[in-house]
Amino acid sequence: MPTIHRFHGFRVVVYPNDHRPAHVHVMGKGCEAVFRLNPPDGPPNVRENFGFSERNLTMIAAELDRHRVELYAQWSAIHGY
């Protein structure tokens, strides 16, 4: 599971054998959430949350939105699309 971005102690990862639609897993501080990237225009949104507060989810979504083009490019490269 390659880490494709890091911020504020969180890791954004993509599982190589994962499924569509394009999404990332965000891990940190004992929590994990899955965000759909919603390319090409976003914004990313939460699909699943395991422990993050609403405040953290909002902050994470904003960070993913700022980097959504690069994140989607990396997701596509990992999955061969």
N, CA, C and O atoms as a printed pandas DataFrame, in Angstrom:
     atom_number atom_name residue_name chain_id  residue_number  x_coord  y_coord  z_coord
0              1         N          MET        A               1    0.833   -1.166    0.000
1              2        CA          MET        A               1    0.000    0.000    0.000
2              3         C          MET        A               1    0.882    1.235    0.000
3              4         O          MET        A               1    1.378    1.648    1.048
4              5         N          PRO        A               2    1.077    1.819   -1.160
5              6        CA          PRO        A               2    1.930    3.005   -1.266
6              7         C          PRO        A               2    1.309    4.227   -0.580
7              8         O          PRO        A               2    0.120    4.513   -0.725
8              9         N          THR        A               3    2.152    4.929    0.166
9             10        CA          THR        A               3    1.750    6.214    0.725
10            11         C          THR        A               3    1.974    7.257   -0.363
11            12         O          THR        A               3    3.088    7.405   -0.865
12            13         N          ILE        A               4    0.915    7.984   -0.727
13            14        CA          ILE        A               4    1.036    8.939   -1.822
14            15         C          ILE        A               4    1.028   10.392   -1.346
15            16         O          ILE        A               4    1.281   11.305   -2.132
16            17         N          HIS        A               5    0.737   10.606   -0.061
17            18        CA          HIS        A               5    0.728   11.970    0.485
18            19         C          HIS        A               5    0.767   11.869    2.002
19            20         O          HIS        A               5    0.233   10.930    2.591
20            21         N          ARG        A               6    1.411   12.855    2.627
21            22        CA          ARG        A               6    1.451   12.956    4.090
22            23         C          ARG        A               6    1.153   14.393    4.493
23            24         O          ARG        A               6    1.573   15.338    3.824
24            25         N          PHE        A               7    0.419   14.547    5.600
25            26        CA          PHE        A               7    0.137   15.876    6.139
26            27         C          PHE        A               7   -0.360   15.746    7.572
27            28         O          PHE        A               7   -1.108   14.822    7.892
28            29         N          HIS        A               8    0.045   16.648    8.414
29            30        CA          HIS        A               8   -0.407   16.731    9.812
30            31         C          HIS        A               8   -0.413   15.378   10.532
31            32         O          HIS        A               8   -1.306   15.116   11.338
32            33         N          GLY        A               9    0.553   14.536   10.256
33            34        CA          GLY        A               9    0.621   13.226   10.906
34            35         C          GLY        A               9   -0.277   12.171   10.285
35            36         O          GLY        A               9   -0.399   11.073   10.828
36            37         N          PHE        A              10   -0.907   12.477    9.161
37            38        CA          PHE        A              10   -1.768   11.519    8.468
38            39         C          PHE        A              10   -1.065   11.005    7.219
39            40         O          PHE        A              10   -0.237   11.697    6.625
40            41         N          ARG        A              11   -1.410    9.774    6.831
41            42        CA          ARG        A              11   -0.904    9.180    5.594
42            43         C          ARG        A              11   -2.077    8.943    4.654
43            44         O          ARG        A              11   -3.141    8.490    5.077
44            45         N          VAL        A              12   -1.879    9.248    3.396
45            46        CA          VAL        A              12   -2.871    8.960    2.365
46            47         C          VAL        A              12   -2.308    7.799    1.554
47            48         O          VAL        A              12   -1.233    7.904    0.964
48            49         N          VAL        A              13   -3.040    6.699    1.533
49            50        CA          VAL        A              13   -2.536    5.495    0.872
50            51         C          VAL        A              13   -3.534    4.994   -0.168
51            52         O          VAL        A              13   -4.729    5.284   -0.113
52            53         N          VAL        A              14   -2.995    4.231   -1.115
53            54        CA          VAL        A              14   -3.790    3.561   -2.141
54            55         C          VAL        A              14   -3.410    2.091   -2.114
55            56         O          VAL        A              14   -2.227    1.749   -2.126
56            57         N          TYR        A              15   -4.403    1.230   -2.077
57            58        CA          TYR        A              15   -4.154   -0.206   -2.153
58            59         C          TYR        A              15   -4.058   -0.597   -3.628
59            60         O          TYR        A              15   -4.984   -0.320   -4.389
60            61         N          PRO        A              16   -2.963   -1.235   -4.050
61            62        CA          PRO        A              16   -2.762   -1.553   -5.472
62            63         C          PRO        A              16   -3.839   -2.429   -6.089
63            64         O          PRO        A              16   -4.158   -2.251   -7.265
64            65         N          ASN        A              17   -4.405   -3.354   -5.357
65            66        CA          ASN        A              17   -5.403   -4.260   -5.930
66            67         C          ASN        A              17   -6.815   -3.871   -5.526
67            68         O          ASN        A              17   -7.701   -4.723   -5.451
68            69         N          ASP        A              18   -7.027   -2.593   -5.267
69            70        CA          ASP        A              18   -8.327   -2.111   -4.813
70            71         C          ASP        A              18   -9.234   -1.856   -6.013
71            72         O          ASP        A              18   -8.810   -2.028   -7.156
72            73         N          HIS        A              19  -10.437   -1.463   -5.772
73            74        CA          HIS        A              19  -11.500   -1.342   -6.764
74            75         C          HIS        A              19  -11.786    0.115   -7.111
75            76         O          HIS        A              19  -11.326    1.034   -6.434
76            77         N          ARG        A              20  -12.544    0.302   -8.167
77            78        CA          ARG        A              20  -13.088    1.611   -8.525
78            79         C          ARG        A              20  -14.301    1.872   -7.653
79            80         O          ARG        A              20  -14.840    0.914   -7.099
80            81         N          PRO        A              21  -14.755    3.069   -7.497
81            82        CA          PRO        A              21  -14.236    4.306   -8.042
82            83         C          PRO        A              21  -12.953    4.732   -7.335
83            84         O          PRO        A              21  -12.587    4.190   -6.292
84            85         N          ALA        A              22  -12.285    5.712   -7.927
85            86        CA          ALA        A              22  -11.027    6.205   -7.369
86            87         C          ALA        A              22  -11.250    6.696   -5.942
87            88         O          ALA        A              22  -12.139    7.505   -5.676
88            89         N          HIS        A              23  -10.431    6.193   -5.041
89            90        CA          HIS        A              23  -10.546    6.577   -3.635
90            91         C          HIS        A              23   -9.208    6.390   -2.945
91            92         O          HIS        A              23   -8.319    5.707   -3.453
92            93         N          VAL        A              24   -9.081    7.009   -1.779
93            94        CA          VAL        A              24   -7.873    6.886   -0.966
94            95         C          VAL        A              24   -8.264    6.538    0.456
95            96         O          VAL        A              24   -9.383    6.800    0.898
96            97         N          HIS        A              25   -7.319    5.944    1.160
97            98        CA          HIS        A              25   -7.475    5.645    2.576
98            99         C          HIS        A              25   -6.585    6.634    3.329
99           100         O          HIS        A              25   -5.411    6.800    2.998
100          101         N          VAL        A              26   -7.150    7.282    4.334
101          102        CA          VAL        A              26   -6.390    8.215    5.159
102          103         C          VAL        A              26   -6.272    7.600    6.544
103          104         O          VAL        A              26   -7.269    7.229    7.163
104          105         N          MET        A              27   -5.023    7.498    7.023
105          106        CA          MET        A              27   -4.752    6.838    8.299
106          107         C          MET        A              27   -3.943    7.750    9.197
107          108         O          MET        A              27   -3.103    8.523    8.738
108          109         N          GLY        A              28   -4.215    7.641   10.484
109          110        CA          GLY        A              28   -3.425    8.376   11.453
110          111         C          GLY        A              28   -4.134    8.482   12.778
111          112         O          GLY        A              28   -5.363    8.473   12.850
112          113         N          LYS        A              29   -3.344    8.582   13.823
113          114        CA          LYS        A              29   -3.868    8.756   15.183
114          115         C          LYS        A              29   -4.859    7.660   15.554
115          116         O          LYS        A              29   -5.837    7.902   16.261
116          117         N          GLY        A              30   -4.588    6.442   15.061
117          118        CA          GLY        A              30   -5.433    5.297   15.385
118          119         C          GLY        A              30   -6.753    5.252   14.647
119          120         O          GLY        A              30   -7.625    4.458   14.999
120          121         N          CYS        A              31   -6.924    6.084   13.634
121          122        CA          CYS        A              31   -8.172    6.163   12.882
122          123         C          CYS        A              31   -7.910    5.908   11.402
123          124         O          CYS        A              31   -6.770    5.948   10.938
124          125         N          GLU        A              32   -8.978    5.646   10.683
125          126        CA          GLU        A              32   -8.888    5.484    9.231
126          127         C          GLU        A              32  -10.196    5.953    8.612
127          128         O          GLU        A              32  -11.271    5.766    9.182
128          129         N          ALA        A              33  -10.091    6.559    7.449
129          130        CA          ALA        A              33  -11.269    6.952    6.675
130          131         C          ALA        A              33  -10.980    6.712    5.205
131          132         O          ALA        A              33   -9.833    6.773    4.761
132          133         N          VAL        A              34  -12.037    6.440    4.462
133          134        CA          VAL        A              34  -11.935    6.241    3.022
134          135         C          VAL        A              34  -12.670    7.403    2.360
135          136         O          VAL        A              34  -13.821    7.697    2.685
136          137         N          PHE        A              35  -11.980    8.059    1.423
137          138        CA          PHE        A              35  -12.548    9.197    0.707
138          139         C          PHE        A              35  -12.599    8.894   -0.779
139          140         O          PHE        A              35  -11.594    8.504   -1.372
140          141         N          ARG        A              36  -13.773    9.073   -1.385
141          142        CA          ARG        A              36  -13.893    9.039   -2.843
142          143         C          ARG        A              36  -13.265   10.319   -3.374
143          144         O          ARG        A              36  -13.486   11.395   -2.819
144          145         N          LEU        A              37  -12.484   10.212   -4.445
145          146        CA          LEU        A              37  -11.843   11.396   -5.011
146          147         C          LEU        A              37  -12.770   12.171   -5.944
147          148         O          LEU        A              37  -12.589   13.376   -6.120
148          149         N          ASN        A              38  -13.747   11.517   -6.539
149          150        CA          ASN        A              38  -14.713   12.154   -7.440
150          151         C          ASN        A              38  -14.055   12.961   -8.556
151          152         O          ASN        A              38  -14.354   14.144   -8.725
152          153         N          PRO        A              39  -13.157   12.325   -9.321
153          154        CA          PRO        A              39  -12.496   13.052  -10.403
154          155         C          PRO        A              39  -13.482   13.364  -11.525
155          156         O          PRO        A              39  -14.493   12.672  -11.654
156          157         N          PRO        A              40  -13.225   14.361  -12.321
157          158        CA          PRO        A              40  -12.037   15.202  -12.250
158          159         C          PRO        A              40  -12.211   16.438  -11.374
159          160         O          PRO        A              40  -11.224   17.082  -11.020
160          161         N          ASP        A              41  -13.437   16.775  -11.023
161          162        CA          ASP        A              41  -13.666   18.056  -10.354
162          163         C          ASP        A              41  -13.868   17.987   -8.850
163          164         O          ASP        A              41  -13.923   19.027   -8.194
164          165         N          GLY        A              42  -13.980   16.781   -8.283
165          166        CA          GLY        A              42  -14.172   16.671   -6.846
166          167         C          GLY        A              42  -15.525   17.232   -6.446
167          168         O          GLY        A              42  -16.412   17.351   -7.291
168          169         N          PRO        A              43  -15.700   17.569   -5.210
169          170        CA          PRO        A              43  -14.708   17.434   -4.148
170          171         C          PRO        A              43  -14.706   16.022   -3.584
171          172         O          PRO        A              43  -15.682   15.287   -3.733
172          173         N          PRO        A              44  -13.602   15.640   -2.931
173          174        CA          PRO        A              44  -13.567   14.350   -2.257
174          175         C          PRO        A              44  -14.638   14.290   -1.161
175          176         O          PRO        A              44  -14.949   15.300   -0.530
176          177         N          ASN        A              45  -15.194   13.099   -0.947
177          178        CA          ASN        A              45  -16.149   12.948    0.146
178          179         C          ASN        A              45  -15.928   11.624    0.863
179          180         O          ASN        A              45  -15.373   10.679    0.302
180          181         N          VAL        A              46  -16.371   11.576    2.106
181          182        CA          VAL        A              46  -16.154   10.410    2.967
182          183         C          VAL        A              46  -17.067    9.268    2.547
183          184         O          VAL        A              46  -18.277    9.441    2.401
184          185         N          ARG        A              47  -16.467    8.102    2.356
185          186        CA          ARG        A              47  -17.241    6.888    2.119
186          187         C          ARG        A              47  -17.392    6.096    3.403
187          188         O          ARG        A              47  -18.466    5.576    3.705
188          189         N          GLU        A              48  -16.290    6.009    4.165
189          190        CA          GLU        A              48  -16.298    5.292    5.441
190          191         C          GLU        A              48  -15.407    6.032    6.431
191          192         O          GLU        A              48  -14.400    6.629    6.050
192          193         N          ASN        A              49  -15.784    5.986    7.690
193          194        CA          ASN        A              49  -14.987    6.620    8.734
194          195         C          ASN        A              49  -14.888    5.690    9.928
195          196         O          ASN        A              49  -15.889    5.163   10.413
196          197         N          PHE        A              50  -13.672    5.499   10.388
197          198        CA          PHE        A              50  -13.425    4.663   11.555
198          199         C          PHE        A              50  -12.644    5.478   12.574
199          200         O          PHE        A              50  -11.433    5.315   12.723
200          201         N          GLY        A              51  -13.361    6.368   13.281
201          202        CA          GLY        A              51  -12.776    7.041   14.426
202          203         C          GLY        A              51  -12.436    8.507   14.305
203          204         O          GLY        A              51  -12.214    9.151   15.330
204          205         N          PHE        A              52  -12.381    9.073   13.114
205          206        CA          PHE        A              52  -12.051   10.486   12.990
206          207         C          PHE        A              52  -13.224   11.348   13.447
207          208         O          PHE        A              52  -14.385   10.993   13.240
208          209         N          SER        A              53  -12.915   12.472   14.064
209          210        CA          SER        A              53  -13.940   13.443   14.437
210          211         C          SER        A              53  -14.421   14.178   13.185
211          212         O          SER        A              53  -13.747   14.161   12.155
212          213         N          GLU        A              54  -15.575   14.817   13.272
213          214        CA          GLU        A              54  -16.083   15.609   12.157
214          215         C          GLU        A              54  -15.101   16.721   11.794
215          216         O          GLU        A              54  -14.912   17.039   10.620
216          217         N          ARG        A              55  -14.488   17.302   12.807
217          218        CA          ARG        A              55  -13.503   18.366   12.566
218          219         C          ARG        A              55  -12.337   17.841   11.732
219          220         O          ARG        A              55  -11.918   18.485   10.769
220          221         N          ASN        A              56  -11.810   16.664   12.104
221          222        CA          ASN        A              56  -10.709   16.071   11.332
222          223         C          ASN        A              56  -11.154   15.705    9.928
223          224         O          ASN        A              56  -10.402   15.909    8.975
224          225         N          LEU        A              57  -12.352   15.172    9.776
225          226        CA          LEU        A              57  -12.838   14.804    8.450
226          227         C          LEU        A              57  -12.933   16.025    7.539
227          228         O          LEU        A              57  -12.598   15.951    6.357
228          229         N          THR        A              58  -13.387   17.140    8.089
229          230        CA          THR        A              58  -13.474   18.377    7.311
230          231         C          THR        A              58  -12.092   18.845    6.884
231          232         O          THR        A              58  -11.895   19.239    5.734
232          233         N          MET        A              59  -11.137   18.804    7.803
233          234        CA          MET        A              59   -9.763   19.219    7.506
234          235         C          MET        A              59   -9.128   18.287    6.470
235          236         O          MET        A              59   -8.448   18.751    5.555
236          237         N          ILE        A              60   -9.345   16.981    6.608
237          238        CA          ILE        A              60   -8.787   16.003    5.670
238          239         C          ILE        A              60   -9.385   16.216    4.284
239          240         O          ILE        A              60   -8.659   16.234    3.290
240          241         N          ALA        A              61  -10.702   16.378    4.214
241          242        CA          ALA        A              61  -11.358   16.585    2.918
242          243         C          ALA        A              61  -10.807   17.823    2.220
243          244         O          ALA        A              61  -10.598   17.805    1.007
244          245         N          ALA        A              62  -10.572   18.892    2.967
245          246        CA          ALA        A              62  -10.021   20.120    2.380
246          247         C          ALA        A              62   -8.610   19.873    1.837
247          248         O          ALA        A              62   -8.271   20.346    0.752
248          249         N          GLU        A              63   -7.794   19.135    2.586
249          250        CA          GLU        A              63   -6.430   18.817    2.129
250          251         C          GLU        A              63   -6.478   17.957    0.866
251          252         O          GLU        A              63   -5.739   18.211   -0.085
252          253         N          LEU        A              64   -7.335   16.953    0.852
253          254        CA          LEU        A              64   -7.455   16.098   -0.324
254          255         C          LEU        A              64   -7.947   16.899   -1.526
255          256         O          LEU        A              64   -7.503   16.668   -2.651
256          257         N          ASP        A              65   -8.850   17.826   -1.296
257          258        CA          ASP        A              65   -9.354   18.644   -2.394
258          259         C          ASP        A              65   -8.249   19.518   -2.983
259          260         O          ASP        A              65   -8.184   19.698   -4.199
260          261         N          ARG        A              66   -7.384   20.059   -2.131
261          262        CA          ARG        A              66   -6.270   20.884   -2.617
262          263         C          ARG        A              66   -5.326   20.077   -3.502
263          264         O          ARG        A              66   -4.685   20.637   -4.391
264          265         N          HIS        A              67   -5.234   18.775   -3.271
265          266        CA          HIS        A              67   -4.283   17.918   -3.987
266          267         C          HIS        A              67   -4.982   16.881   -4.870
267          268         O          HIS        A              67   -4.354   15.909   -5.291
268          269         N          ARG        A              68   -6.268   17.075   -5.154
269          270        CA          ARG        A              68   -7.035   16.020   -5.820
270          271         C          ARG        A              68   -6.496   15.641   -7.188
271          272         O          ARG        A              68   -6.565   14.469   -7.558
272          273         N          VAL        A              69   -5.966   16.579   -7.952
273          274        CA          VAL        A              69   -5.443   16.259   -9.283
274          275         C          VAL        A              69   -4.249   15.310   -9.159
275          276         O          VAL        A              69   -4.173   14.301   -9.860
276          277         N          GLU        A              70   -3.327   15.641   -8.269
277          278        CA          GLU        A              70   -2.149   14.771   -8.080
278          279         C          GLU        A              70   -2.535   13.423   -7.477
279          280         O          GLU        A              70   -1.998   12.387   -7.871
280          281         N          LEU        A              71   -3.462   13.436   -6.525
281          282        CA          LEU        A              71   -3.880   12.179   -5.899
282          283         C          LEU        A              71   -4.538   11.260   -6.919
283          284         O          LEU        A              71   -4.277   10.058   -6.940
284          285         N          TYR        A              72   -5.392   11.831   -7.764
285          286        CA          TYR        A              72   -6.037   11.003   -8.781
286          287         C          TYR        A              72   -5.016   10.486   -9.794
287          288         O          TYR        A              72   -5.110    9.341  -10.236
288          289         N          ALA        A              73   -4.056   11.308  -10.159
289          290        CA          ALA        A              73   -3.009   10.866  -11.095
290          291         C          ALA        A              73   -2.237    9.695  -10.500
291          292         O          ALA        A              73   -1.926    8.735  -11.205
292          293         N          GLN        A              74   -1.931    9.768   -9.222
293          294        CA          GLN        A              74   -1.208    8.668   -8.580
294          295         C          GLN        A              74   -2.090    7.430   -8.458
295          296         O          GLN        A              74   -1.617    6.313   -8.672
296          297         N          TRP        A              75   -3.368    7.612   -8.116
297          298        CA          TRP        A              75   -4.293    6.477   -8.047
298          299         C          TRP        A              75   -4.359    5.792   -9.414
299          300         O          TRP        A              75   -4.304    4.566   -9.501
300          301         N          SER        A              76   -4.477    6.588  -10.480
301          302        CA          SER        A              76   -4.561    6.039  -11.843
302          303         C          SER        A              76   -3.280    5.299  -12.222
303          304         O          SER        A              76   -3.334    4.227  -12.825
304          305         N          ALA        A              77   -2.134    5.867  -11.871
305          306        CA          ALA        A              77   -0.859    5.217  -12.200
306          307         C          ALA        A              77   -0.731    3.881  -11.477
307          308         O          ALA        A              77   -0.267    2.902  -12.061
308          309         N          ILE        A              78   -1.132    3.835  -10.232
309          310        CA          ILE        A              78   -1.039    2.587   -9.446
310          311         C          ILE        A              78   -1.953    1.521  -10.030
311          312         O          ILE        A              78   -1.603    0.341  -10.044
312          313         N          HIS        A              79   -3.129    1.931  -10.512
313          314        CA          HIS        A              79   -4.108    0.988  -11.026
314          315         C          HIS        A              79   -4.020    0.794  -12.540
315          316         O          HIS        A              79   -4.784    0.009  -13.102
316          317         N          GLY        A              80   -3.110    1.490  -13.204
317          318        CA          GLY        A              80   -2.895    1.294  -14.628
318          319         C          GLY        A              80   -3.970    1.882  -15.520
319          320         O          GLY        A              80   -4.219    1.361  -16.607
320          321         N          TYR        A              81   -4.611    2.952  -15.086
321          322        CA          TYR        A              81   -5.658    3.595  -15.902
322          323         C          TYR        A              81   -5.132    4.862  -16.514
323          324         O          TYR        A              81   -5.857    5.548  -17.234
